[in-house]
Amino acid sequence: MIPGAQQARGLFAVLVFAGCSGSGDMGTSGSTGSDQGASTRQPSVPAESDRDRLRSELAAAEATFERAVSDRRLDGWVETFAPNGMMIQPDGPVVGHQGIRTAMAGAFADSTFRLTWTPDLIGVSDDGTLGYTTGRYERNRVVDGEELAQRGSYFTVWRRQPDGGWLVEADMGTEPSSQPD
């Protein structure tokens, strides 16, 4: 088994069962409506205004992440991940700050390397502790005097911290495709 694969599957399961929702329509509370009057307690669901606020906070965290990468490059990338956060790559997950730093060091060592992204969807879990962003990314670098742009899609899982900030728990992207500028 690939180290970290079990953790990756577990994180995916947490997302599925936590009820991440971009629209805020998942989850209810109250009774089952049965004849016997039995009640099933479900987690409280933040009001739509709270969900909107959480999505806005997550959008701001995503923008801060991109600025950190632009300004501080590798350090900005690594520091936005939770200590045991992971990047899911074709050959398996890379877990923790040191693993992520090692995995991304080569790309950021190239002074012409730039990474930008734009989220298309942002969602938060019913309890407001997990969120996701998904969208498109572009990697640019100069190869033999020519700028090469590679594009793909990404999916990032975030966890809200006790201080209200957000850190990346898992990040994965499609293999980039080269396209002319």
Secondary structure, DSSP 8 states (H G I E B T S, - for coil): --TTHHHHHHHHHHHHHHT-BSSS-----EE---TT--EE-------HHHHHHHHHHHHHHHHHHHHHHHHHTHHHHHHTEEEEEEEEETTEEEEHHHHHHHHHHHHHHSTT-EEEEEEEEEEE-TTSSEEEEEEEEEEEEEETTEEEEEEEEEEEEEEE-TTS-EEEEEEEE---EEE--
